């Protein structure tokens, strides 16, 4: 199965995860909640598939710290 990469940024008091290979976007007020939301969004996006893709997350900590 494929790997879905997500890039995380912080916008307007929310963490935002955007899928790079697939049009999947989700957000949450905390990083813990965001990671759960990413898993849920991927599961919903691929609900017809036999196996879910691997999730790979990258973030720019400097960008997040200054947001």
Buried (B, 14 or more C-beta within 10 A) or exposed (E): EEEBBBBBBBEEEBBBBBBEEBEBEBBBEEBEBBBEBBEEBBEEBBEEEEEBBEBEBEBEEEEEEEB
